[in-house]
Structures are given as C-alpha cells and as structure tokens.
Amino acid sequence: MKAGFDLNALDFIHTDSLGKHLGIEFMEAGEGYLTARMPVDNRTRQPFGILHGGASVVLAETLGSVASWMLLDDPSTQRAVGLEINANHIRSVREGWVYGRCTPIHTGRTTQVWDIRITDEGGKLVCVSRLTIAIISQ
C-alpha cells in the first residue's frame, strides 16, 4: 500500500460481494497500512444483539485480501487468495461502527501474512486477526 492510493480504484471489489452486503467501506491507504470500517447493524449482529464474530472475520479477510491485491506485481496474471485466518474476539459491540487496520507482517513473492486490528468507535480493541495469503498465477 502506498500513501495517497486512490481508494476509488477499489470500487470493483464491492460489485455483488459480501463486503458490499455488510456495508464495508475503505477509508484510507497509507504507507504500509489499509483501513476500512463496517457498521454494527442488523446485517452484522448475531441474534443476541452484538457484533457477530464472523462479520469481524469478513472485515479482516477483506482488508488483508485487498491489501495483498494492492501489492501484486501484475494483477492481470496474479491472484491473492486466503490460506488461513484466525481471530480472537476481545470485546463486544452493539451499535455504531467498527474500524479495521491492516498492516503487513510478511510480504513475500508467494505468501503474505497480515495483522488486522479491529476497534470500536472509542478506539477499544474488539478483535485481533492474522491472515495468510497465497499469491497464485491466474
């Protein structure tokens, strides 16, 4: 990710996608990070009224996958695909927005590993996730 990246270039990602359905919005791409937010509403809450852990994982994987795509040498011949994701859910959220920040741990030629931290509107940690991506030929 490079500072000043035009986030409008990511519009294609939301065409008929889970990210679009859940209301994920990319916010900022800077030197070594990508951020997005997701609403905590009827699309993302579980039956007991709190943010569904699976929705947090969708936000994390969306951030890491897009960050990987942004680093591809040639997106016309390569794909970034998830290999493994884990998440630790720290705090519940009932309403508002959650914010994800994705930073690289490793960005190799064939694999990438990303750290994704999700916080609430007050900046309190909600979820910590690690995503491993494979870079494959298309």
Chimera marker file (.cmm) of the C-alpha trace (Angstrom):
<marker_set name="trace">
<marker id="1" x="0.000" y="0.000" z="0.000" r="1" g="1" b="0" radius="0.5"/>
<marker id="2" x="1.260" y="3.381" z="-0.877" r="1" g="1" b="0" radius="0.5"/>
<marker id="3" x="0.333" y="6.686" z="0.676" r="1" g="1" b="0" radius="0.5"/>
<marker id="4" x="-2.155" y="8.551" z="-1.474" r="1" g="1" b="0" radius="0.5"/>
<marker id="5" x="-3.588" y="5.417" z="-3.130" r="1" g="1" b="0" radius="0.5"/>
<marker id="6" x="-6.886" y="6.319" z="-4.837" r="1" g="1" b="0" radius="0.5"/>
<marker id="7" x="-9.499" y="4.284" z="-2.949" r="1" g="1" b="0" radius="0.5"/>
<marker id="8" x="-11.902" y="4.739" z="-5.877" r="1" g="1" b="0" radius="0.5"/>
<marker id="9" x="-9.724" y="2.166" z="-7.650" r="1" g="1" b="0" radius="0.5"/>
<marker id="10" x="-11.190" y="-0.390" z="-5.221" r="1" g="1" b="0" radius="0.5"/>
<marker id="11" x="-14.810" y="0.136" z="-6.335" r="1" g="1" b="0" radius="0.5"/>
<marker id="12" x="-14.747" y="-3.064" z="-8.427" r="1" g="1" b="0" radius="0.5"/>
<marker id="13" x="-14.218" y="-5.123" z="-5.255" r="1" g="1" b="0" radius="0.5"/>
<marker id="14" x="-17.695" y="-4.281" z="-3.984" r="1" g="1" b="0" radius="0.5"/>
<marker id="15" x="-19.584" y="-5.427" z="-7.072" r="1" g="1" b="0" radius="0.5"/>
<marker id="16" x="-22.024" y="-8.093" z="-5.835" r="1" g="1" b="0" radius="0.5"/>
<marker id="17" x="-19.808" y="-9.029" z="-2.897" r="1" g="1" b="0" radius="0.5"/>
<marker id="18" x="-20.141" y="-9.942" z="0.754" r="1" g="1" b="0" radius="0.5"/>
<marker id="19" x="-18.218" y="-6.786" z="1.653" r="1" g="1" b="0" radius="0.5"/>
<marker id="20" x="-20.833" y="-4.663" z="-0.100" r="1" g="1" b="0" radius="0.5"/>
<marker id="21" x="-23.667" y="-6.568" z="1.585" r="1" g="1" b="0" radius="0.5"/>
<marker id="22" x="-22.143" y="-5.962" z="5.033" r="1" g="1" b="0" radius="0.5"/>
<marker id="23" x="-21.500" y="-2.277" z="4.326" r="1" g="1" b="0" radius="0.5"/>
<marker id="24" x="-17.687" y="-2.362" z="4.443" r="1" g="1" b="0" radius="0.5"/>
<marker id="25" x="-16.155" y="0.952" z="3.376" r="1" g="1" b="0" radius="0.5"/>
<marker id="26" x="-12.457" y="1.514" z="2.664" r="1" g="1" b="0" radius="0.5"/>
<marker id="27" x="-11.235" y="4.636" z="4.404" r="1" g="1" b="0" radius="0.5"/>
<marker id="28" x="-7.515" y="5.143" z="3.937" r="1" g="1" b="0" radius="0.5"/>
<marker id="29" x="-4.463" y="3.585" z="2.340" r="1" g="1" b="0" radius="0.5"/>
<marker id="30" x="-1.136" y="4.778" z="3.661" r="1" g="1" b="0" radius="0.5"/>
<marker id="31" x="2.468" y="3.697" z="3.623" r="1" g="1" b="0" radius="0.5"/>
<marker id="32" x="2.191" y="0.152" z="4.986" r="1" g="1" b="0" radius="0.5"/>
<marker id="33" x="-1.478" y="0.073" z="6.003" r="1" g="1" b="0" radius="0.5"/>
<marker id="34" x="-5.073" y="-0.077" z="4.791" r="1" g="1" b="0" radius="0.5"/>
<marker id="35" x="-8.149" y="0.858" z="6.841" r="1" g="1" b="0" radius="0.5"/>
<marker id="36" x="-11.861" y="0.200" z="6.468" r="1" g="1" b="0" radius="0.5"/>
<marker id="37" x="-14.982" y="0.413" z="8.572" r="1" g="1" b="0" radius="0.5"/>
<marker id="38" x="-18.084" y="-1.731" z="8.924" r="1" g="1" b="0" radius="0.5"/>
<marker id="39" x="-21.437" y="-0.872" z="10.530" r="1" g="1" b="0" radius="0.5"/>
<marker id="40" x="-22.725" y="-2.799" z="13.513" r="1" g="1" b="0" radius="0.5"/>
<marker id="41" x="-26.361" y="-3.204" z="12.471" r="1" g="1" b="0" radius="0.5"/>
<marker id="42" x="-28.903" y="-5.870" z="11.501" r="1" g="1" b="0" radius="0.5"/>
<marker id="43" x="-26.536" y="-7.175" z="8.795" r="1" g="1" b="0" radius="0.5"/>
<marker id="44" x="-23.600" y="-7.741" z="11.136" r="1" g="1" b="0" radius="0.5"/>
<marker id="45" x="-25.128" y="-8.574" z="14.553" r="1" g="1" b="0" radius="0.5"/>
<marker id="46" x="-25.782" y="-12.055" z="15.885" r="1" g="1" b="0" radius="0.5"/>
<marker id="47" x="-29.169" y="-12.961" z="17.479" r="1" g="1" b="0" radius="0.5"/>
<marker id="48" x="-28.129" y="-11.644" z="20.914" r="1" g="1" b="0" radius="0.5"/>
<marker id="49" x="-27.611" y="-8.121" z="19.586" r="1" g="1" b="0" radius="0.5"/>
<marker id="50" x="-23.818" y="-7.925" z="19.414" r="1" g="1" b="0" radius="0.5"/>
<marker id="51" x="-21.369" y="-7.887" z="16.523" r="1" g="1" b="0" radius="0.5"/>
<marker id="52" x="-21.130" y="-11.372" z="15.020" r="1" g="1" b="0" radius="0.5"/>
<marker id="53" x="-17.610" y="-12.794" z="15.172" r="1" g="1" b="0" radius="0.5"/>
<marker id="54" x="-17.967" y="-13.967" z="11.589" r="1" g="1" b="0" radius="0.5"/>
<marker id="55" x="-18.599" y="-10.388" z="10.472" r="1" g="1" b="0" radius="0.5"/>
<marker id="56" x="-15.342" y="-9.341" z="12.141" r="1" g="1" b="0" radius="0.5"/>
<marker id="57" x="-13.566" y="-12.120" z="10.248" r="1" g="1" b="0" radius="0.5"/>
<marker id="58" x="-15.128" y="-10.928" z="6.970" r="1" g="1" b="0" radius="0.5"/>
<marker id="59" x="-13.819" y="-7.411" z="7.651" r="1" g="1" b="0" radius="0.5"/>
<marker id="60" x="-10.367" y="-8.809" z="8.476" r="1" g="1" b="0" radius="0.5"/>
<marker id="61" x="-10.178" y="-11.036" z="5.396" r="1" g="1" b="0" radius="0.5"/>
<marker id="62" x="-11.488" y="-8.273" z="3.147" r="1" g="1" b="0" radius="0.5"/>
<marker id="63" x="-8.797" y="-5.894" z="4.392" r="1" g="1" b="0" radius="0.5"/>
<marker id="64" x="-5.980" y="-8.431" z="4.074" r="1" g="1" b="0" radius="0.5"/>
<marker id="65" x="-7.061" y="-9.685" z="0.659" r="1" g="1" b="0" radius="0.5"/>
<marker id="66" x="-7.382" y="-6.184" z="-0.748" r="1" g="1" b="0" radius="0.5"/>
<marker id="67" x="-4.053" y="-5.130" z="0.767" r="1" g="1" b="0" radius="0.5"/>
<marker id="68" x="-2.447" y="-8.175" z="-0.889" r="1" g="1" b="0" radius="0.5"/>
<marker id="69" x="-4.079" y="-7.336" z="-4.213" r="1" g="1" b="0" radius="0.5"/>
<marker id="70" x="-2.674" y="-3.798" z="-3.951" r="1" g="1" b="0" radius="0.5"/>
<marker id="71" x="0.852" y="-5.254" z="-3.738" r="1" g="1" b="0" radius="0.5"/>
<marker id="72" x="0.611" y="-7.668" z="-6.684" r="1" g="1" b="0" radius="0.5"/>
<marker id="73" x="3.237" y="-7.177" z="-9.374" r="1" g="1" b="0" radius="0.5"/>
<marker id="74" x="0.696" y="-7.898" z="-12.133" r="1" g="1" b="0" radius="0.5"/>
<marker id="75" x="-2.993" y="-8.170" z="-11.097" r="1" g="1" b="0" radius="0.5"/>
<marker id="76" x="-3.866" y="-9.330" z="-14.636" r="1" g="1" b="0" radius="0.5"/>
<marker id="77" x="-1.865" y="-12.551" z="-14.145" r="1" g="1" b="0" radius="0.5"/>
<marker id="78" x="-1.883" y="-12.995" z="-10.347" r="1" g="1" b="0" radius="0.5"/>
<marker id="79" x="-4.469" y="-13.525" z="-7.622" r="1" g="1" b="0" radius="0.5"/>
<marker id="80" x="-4.259" y="-13.121" z="-3.856" r="1" g="1" b="0" radius="0.5"/>
<marker id="81" x="-6.220" y="-15.883" z="-2.111" r="1" g="1" b="0" radius="0.5"/>
<marker id="82" x="-6.698" y="-16.626" z="1.564" r="1" g="1" b="0" radius="0.5"/>
<marker id="83" x="-4.955" y="-19.690" z="3.012" r="1" g="1" b="0" radius="0.5"/>
<marker id="84" x="-5.685" y="-19.309" z="6.733" r="1" g="1" b="0" radius="0.5"/>
<marker id="85" x="-7.280" y="-16.806" z="9.067" r="1" g="1" b="0" radius="0.5"/>
<marker id="86" x="-7.625" y="-16.710" z="12.816" r="1" g="1" b="0" radius="0.5"/>
<marker id="87" x="-9.358" y="-14.247" z="15.089" r="1" g="1" b="0" radius="0.5"/>
<marker id="88" x="-9.508" y="-13.511" z="18.779" r="1" g="1" b="0" radius="0.5"/>
<marker id="89" x="-12.669" y="-11.687" z="19.792" r="1" g="1" b="0" radius="0.5"/>
<marker id="90" x="-11.828" y="-9.357" z="22.673" r="1" g="1" b="0" radius="0.5"/>
<marker id="91" x="-14.841" y="-7.098" z="23.251" r="1" g="1" b="0" radius="0.5"/>
<marker id="92" x="-18.445" y="-6.991" z="22.089" r="1" g="1" b="0" radius="0.5"/>
<marker id="93" x="-20.042" y="-4.101" z="20.204" r="1" g="1" b="0" radius="0.5"/>
<marker id="94" x="-23.793" y="-3.428" z="19.996" r="1" g="1" b="0" radius="0.5"/>
<marker id="95" x="-24.038" y="-0.471" z="17.610" r="1" g="1" b="0" radius="0.5"/>
<marker id="96" x="-22.132" y="2.098" z="15.615" r="1" g="1" b="0" radius="0.5"/>
<marker id="97" x="-19.070" y="1.244" z="13.557" r="1" g="1" b="0" radius="0.5"/>
<marker id="98" x="-16.007" y="-0.933" z="13.894" r="1" g="1" b="0" radius="0.5"/>
<marker id="99" x="-12.737" y="0.045" z="12.254" r="1" g="1" b="0" radius="0.5"/>
<marker id="100" x="-10.124" y="-2.313" z="10.840" r="1" g="1" b="0" radius="0.5"/>
<marker id="101" x="-6.473" y="-1.514" z="10.272" r="1" g="1" b="0" radius="0.5"/>
<marker id="102" x="-4.388" y="-3.966" z="8.259" r="1" g="1" b="0" radius="0.5"/>
<marker id="103" x="-0.587" y="-3.980" z="8.366" r="1" g="1" b="0" radius="0.5"/>
<marker id="104" x="1.909" y="-6.413" z="6.818" r="1" g="1" b="0" radius="0.5"/>
<marker id="105" x="3.863" y="-8.940" z="8.838" r="1" g="1" b="0" radius="0.5"/>
<marker id="106" x="5.411" y="-10.586" z="5.755" r="1" g="1" b="0" radius="0.5"/>
<marker id="107" x="5.026" y="-9.724" z="2.065" r="1" g="1" b="0" radius="0.5"/>
<marker id="108" x="6.890" y="-12.366" z="0.106" r="1" g="1" b="0" radius="0.5"/>
<marker id="109" x="6.690" y="-13.367" z="-3.534" r="1" g="1" b="0" radius="0.5"/>
<marker id="110" x="4.320" y="-16.319" z="-2.952" r="1" g="1" b="0" radius="0.5"/>
<marker id="111" x="2.891" y="-15.717" z="0.525" r="1" g="1" b="0" radius="0.5"/>
<marker id="112" x="1.851" y="-12.750" z="2.608" r="1" g="1" b="0" radius="0.5"/>
<marker id="113" x="0.871" y="-12.525" z="6.281" r="1" g="1" b="0" radius="0.5"/>
<marker id="114" x="-1.248" y="-9.659" z="7.598" r="1" g="1" b="0" radius="0.5"/>
<marker id="115" x="-2.123" y="-8.345" z="11.050" r="1" g="1" b="0" radius="0.5"/>
<marker id="116" x="-5.624" y="-6.880" z="11.310" r="1" g="1" b="0" radius="0.5"/>
<marker id="117" x="-6.776" y="-4.966" z="14.398" r="1" g="1" b="0" radius="0.5"/>
<marker id="118" x="-10.469" y="-4.112" z="14.722" r="1" g="1" b="0" radius="0.5"/>
<marker id="119" x="-11.525" y="-1.398" z="17.154" r="1" g="1" b="0" radius="0.5"/>
<marker id="120" x="-14.787" y="0.245" z="18.206" r="1" g="1" b="0" radius="0.5"/>
<marker id="121" x="-15.627" y="3.939" z="17.827" r="1" g="1" b="0" radius="0.5"/>
<marker id="122" x="-13.836" y="4.670" z="21.097" r="1" g="1" b="0" radius="0.5"/>
<marker id="123" x="-10.632" y="3.019" z="19.880" r="1" g="1" b="0" radius="0.5"/>
<marker id="124" x="-11.021" y="-0.034" z="22.139" r="1" g="1" b="0" radius="0.5"/>
<marker id="125" x="-9.781" y="-3.327" z="20.738" r="1" g="1" b="0" radius="0.5"/>
<marker id="126" x="-12.614" y="-5.588" z="19.513" r="1" g="1" b="0" radius="0.5"/>
<marker id="127" x="-10.787" y="-8.284" z="17.531" r="1" g="1" b="0" radius="0.5"/>
<marker id="128" x="-7.251" y="-9.285" z="16.565" r="1" g="1" b="0" radius="0.5"/>
<marker id="129" x="-6.812" y="-11.333" z="13.419" r="1" g="1" b="0" radius="0.5"/>
<marker id="130" x="-3.967" y="-12.795" z="11.375" r="1" g="1" b="0" radius="0.5"/>
<marker id="131" x="-4.447" y="-13.675" z="7.708" r="1" g="1" b="0" radius="0.5"/>
<marker id="132" x="-2.150" y="-15.730" z="5.487" r="1" g="1" b="0" radius="0.5"/>
<marker id="133" x="-2.469" y="-15.154" z="1.740" r="1" g="1" b="0" radius="0.5"/>
<marker id="134" x="-1.120" y="-17.177" z="-1.183" r="1" g="1" b="0" radius="0.5"/>
<marker id="135" x="-0.121" y="-15.391" z="-4.364" r="1" g="1" b="0" radius="0.5"/>
<marker id="136" x="-1.079" y="-17.620" z="-7.298" r="1" g="1" b="0" radius="0.5"/>
<marker id="137" x="-0.982" y="-17.386" z="-11.071" r="1" g="1" b="0" radius="0.5"/>
<marker id="138" x="-4.308" y="-16.668" z="-12.687" r="1" g="1" b="0" radius="0.5"/>
<link id1="1" id2="2" r="1" g="1" b="0" radius="0.2"/>
<link id1="2" id2="3" r="1" g="1" b="0" radius="0.2"/>
<link id1="3" id2="4" r="1" g="1" b="0" radius="0.2"/>
<link id1="4" id2="5" r="1" g="1" b="0" radius="0.2"/>
<link id1="5" id2="6" r="1" g="1" b="0" radius="0.2"/>
<link id1="6" id2="7" r="1" g="1" b="0" radius="0.2"/>
<link id1="7" id2="8" r="1" g="1" b="0" radius="0.2"/>
<link id1="8" id2="9" r="1" g="1" b="0" radius="0.2"/>
<link id1="9" id2="10" r="1" g="1" b="0" radius="0.2"/>
<link id1="10" id2="11" r="1" g="1" b="0" radius="0.2"/>
<link id1="11" id2="12" r="1" g="1" b="0" radius="0.2"/>
<link id1="12" id2="13" r="1" g="1" b="0" radius="0.2"/>
<link id1="13" id2="14" r="1" g="1" b="0" radius="0.2"/>
<link id1="14" id2="15" r="1" g="1" b="0" radius="0.2"/>
<link id1="15" id2="16" r="1" g="1" b="0" radius="0.2"/>
<link id1="16" id2="17" r="1" g="1" b="0" radius="0.2"/>
<link id1="17" id2="18" r="1" g="1" b="0" radius="0.2"/>
<link id1="18" id2="19" r="1" g="1" b="0" radius="0.2"/>
<link id1="19" id2="20" r="1" g="1" b="0" radius="0.2"/>
<link id1="20" id2="21" r="1" g="1" b="0" radius="0.2"/>
<link id1="21" id2="22" r="1" g="1" b="0" radius="0.2"/>
<link id1="22" id2="23" r="1" g="1" b="0" radius="0.2"/>
<link id1="23" id2="24" r="1" g="1" b="0" radius="0.2"/>
<link id1="24" id2="25" r="1" g="1" b="0" radius="0.2"/>
<link id1="25" id2="26" r="1" g="1" b="0" radius="0.2"/>
<link id1="26" id2="27" r="1" g="1" b="0" radius="0.2"/>
<link id1="27" id2="28" r="1" g="1" b="0" radius="0.2"/>
<link id1="28" id2="29" r="1" g="1" b="0" radius="0.2"/>
<link id1="29" id2="30" r="1" g="1" b="0" radius="0.2"/>
<link id1="30" id2="31" r="1" g="1" b="0" radius="0.2"/>
<link id1="31" id2="32" r="1" g="1" b="0" radius="0.2"/>
<link id1="32" id2="33" r="1" g="1" b="0" radius="0.2"/>
<link id1="33" id2="34" r="1" g="1" b="0" radius="0.2"/>
<link id1="34" id2="35" r="1" g="1" b="0" radius="0.2"/>
<link id1="35" id2="36" r="1" g="1" b="0" radius="0.2"/>
<link id1="36" id2="37" r="1" g="1" b="0" radius="0.2"/>
<link id1="37" id2="38" r="1" g="1" b="0" radius="0.2"/>
<link id1="38" id2="39" r="1" g="1" b="0" radius="0.2"/>
<link id1="39" id2="40" r="1" g="1" b="0" radius="0.2"/>
<link id1="40" id2="41" r="1" g="1" b="0" radius="0.2"/>
<link id1="41" id2="42" r="1" g="1" b="0" radius="0.2"/>
<link id1="42" id2="43" r="1" g="1" b="0" radius="0.2"/>
<link id1="43" id2="44" r="1" g="1" b="0" radius="0.2"/>
<link id1="44" id2="45" r="1" g="1" b="0" radius="0.2"/>
<link id1="45" id2="46" r="1" g="1" b="0" radius="0.2"/>
<link id1="46" id2="47" r="1" g="1" b="0" radius="0.2"/>
<link id1="47" id2="48" r="1" g="1" b="0" radius="0.2"/>
<link id1="48" id2="49" r="1" g="1" b="0" radius="0.2"/>
<link id1="49" id2="50" r="1" g="1" b="0" radius="0.2"/>
<link id1="50" id2="51" r="1" g="1" b="0" radius="0.2"/>
<link id1="51" id2="52" r="1" g="1" b="0" radius="0.2"/>
<link id1="52" id2="53" r="1" g="1" b="0" radius="0.2"/>
<link id1="53" id2="54" r="1" g="1" b="0" radius="0.2"/>
<link id1="54" id2="55" r="1" g="1" b="0" radius="0.2"/>
<link id1="55" id2="56" r="1" g="1" b="0" radius="0.2"/>
<link id1="56" id2="57" r="1" g="1" b="0" radius="0.2"/>
<link id1="57" id2="58" r="1" g="1" b="0" radius="0.2"/>
<link id1="58" id2="59" r="1" g="1" b="0" radius="0.2"/>
<link id1="59" id2="60" r="1" g="1" b="0" radius="0.2"/>
<link id1="60" id2="61" r="1" g="1" b="0" radius="0.2"/>
<link id1="61" id2="62" r="1" g="1" b="0" radius="0.2"/>
<link id1="62" id2="63" r="1" g="1" b="0" radius="0.2"/>
<link id1="63" id2="64" r="1" g="1" b="0" radius="0.2"/>
<link id1="64" id2="65" r="1" g="1" b="0" radius="0.2"/>
<link id1="65" id2="66" r="1" g="1" b="0" radius="0.2"/>
<link id1="66" id2="67" r="1" g="1" b="0" radius="0.2"/>
<link id1="67" id2="68" r="1" g="1" b="0" radius="0.2"/>
<link id1="68" id2="69" r="1" g="1" b="0" radius="0.2"/>
<link id1="69" id2="70" r="1" g="1" b="0" radius="0.2"/>
<link id1="70" id2="71" r="1" g="1" b="0" radius="0.2"/>
<link id1="71" id2="72" r="1" g="1" b="0" radius="0.2"/>
<link id1="72" id2="73" r="1" g="1" b="0" radius="0.2"/>
<link id1="73" id2="74" r="1" g="1" b="0" radius="0.2"/>
<link id1="74" id2="75" r="1" g="1" b="0" radius="0.2"/>
<link id1="75" id2="76" r="1" g="1" b="0" radius="0.2"/>
<link id1="76" id2="77" r="1" g="1" b="0" radius="0.2"/>
<link id1="77" id2="78" r="1" g="1" b="0" radius="0.2"/>
<link id1="78" id2="79" r="1" g="1" b="0" radius="0.2"/>
<link id1="79" id2="80" r="1" g="1" b="0" radius="0.2"/>
<link id1="80" id2="81" r="1" g="1" b="0" radius="0.2"/>
<link id1="81" id2="82" r="1" g="1" b="0" radius="0.2"/>
<link id1="82" id2="83" r="1" g="1" b="0" radius="0.2"/>
<link id1="83" id2="84" r="1" g="1" b="0" radius="0.2"/>
<link id1="84" id2="85" r="1" g="1" b="0" radius="0.2"/>
<link id1="85" id2="86" r="1" g="1" b="0" radius="0.2"/>
<link id1="86" id2="87" r="1" g="1" b="0" radius="0.2"/>
<link id1="87" id2="88" r="1" g="1" b="0" radius="0.2"/>
<link id1="88" id2="89" r="1" g="1" b="0" radius="0.2"/>
<link id1="89" id2="90" r="1" g="1" b="0" radius="0.2"/>
<link id1="90" id2="91" r="1" g="1" b="0" radius="0.2"/>
<link id1="91" id2="92" r="1" g="1" b="0" radius="0.2"/>
<link id1="92" id2="93" r="1" g="1" b="0" radius="0.2"/>
<link id1="93" id2="94" r="1" g="1" b="0" radius="0.2"/>
<link id1="94" id2="95" r="1" g="1" b="0" radius="0.2"/>
<link id1="95" id2="96" r="1" g="1" b="0" radius="0.2"/>
<link id1="96" id2="97" r="1" g="1" b="0" radius="0.2"/>
<link id1="97" id2="98" r="1" g="1" b="0" radius="0.2"/>
<link id1="98" id2="99" r="1" g="1" b="0" radius="0.2"/>
<link id1="99" id2="100" r="1" g="1" b="0" radius="0.2"/>
<link id1="100" id2="101" r="1" g="1" b="0" radius="0.2"/>
<link id1="101" id2="102" r="1" g="1" b="0" radius="0.2"/>
<link id1="102" id2="103" r="1" g="1" b="0" radius="0.2"/>
<link id1="103" id2="104" r="1" g="1" b="0" radius="0.2"/>
<link id1="104" id2="105" r="1" g="1" b="0" radius="0.2"/>
<link id1="105" id2="106" r="1" g="1" b="0" radius="0.2"/>
<link id1="106" id2="107" r="1" g="1" b="0" radius="0.2"/>
<link id1="107" id2="108" r="1" g="1" b="0" radius="0.2"/>
<link id1="108" id2="109" r="1" g="1" b="0" radius="0.2"/>
<link id1="109" id2="110" r="1" g="1" b="0" radius="0.2"/>
<link id1="110" id2="111" r="1" g="1" b="0" radius="0.2"/>
<link id1="111" id2="112" r="1" g="1" b="0" radius="0.2"/>
<link id1="112" id2="113" r="1" g="1" b="0" radius="0.2"/>
<link id1="113" id2="114" r="1" g="1" b="0" radius="0.2"/>
<link id1="114" id2="115" r="1" g="1" b="0" radius="0.2"/>
<link id1="115" id2="116" r="1" g="1" b="0" radius="0.2"/>
<link id1="116" id2="117" r="1" g="1" b="0" radius="0.2"/>
<link id1="117" id2="118" r="1" g="1" b="0" radius="0.2"/>
<link id1="118" id2="119" r="1" g="1" b="0" radius="0.2"/>
<link id1="119" id2="120" r="1" g="1" b="0" radius="0.2"/>
<link id1="120" id2="121" r="1" g="1" b="0" radius="0.2"/>
<link id1="121" id2="122" r="1" g="1" b="0" radius="0.2"/>
<link id1="122" id2="123" r="1" g="1" b="0" radius="0.2"/>
<link id1="123" id2="124" r="1" g="1" b="0" radius="0.2"/>
<link id1="124" id2="125" r="1" g="1" b="0" radius="0.2"/>
<link id1="125" id2="126" r="1" g="1" b="0" radius="0.2"/>
<link id1="126" id2="127" r="1" g="1" b="0" radius="0.2"/>
<link id1="127" id2="128" r="1" g="1" b="0" radius="0.2"/>
<link id1="128" id2="129" r="1" g="1" b="0" radius="0.2"/>
<link id1="129" id2="130" r="1" g="1" b="0" radius="0.2"/>
<link id1="130" id2="131" r="1" g="1" b="0" radius="0.2"/>
<link id1="131" id2="132" r="1" g="1" b="0" radius="0.2"/>
<link id1="132" id2="133" r="1" g="1" b="0" radius="0.2"/>
<link id1="133" id2="134" r="1" g="1" b="0" radius="0.2"/>
<link id1="134" id2="135" r="1" g="1" b="0" radius="0.2"/>
<link id1="135" id2="136" r="1" g="1" b="0" radius="0.2"/>
<link id1="136" id2="137" r="1" g="1" b="0" radius="0.2"/>
<link id1="137" id2="138" r="1" g="1" b="0" radius="0.2"/>
</marker_set>
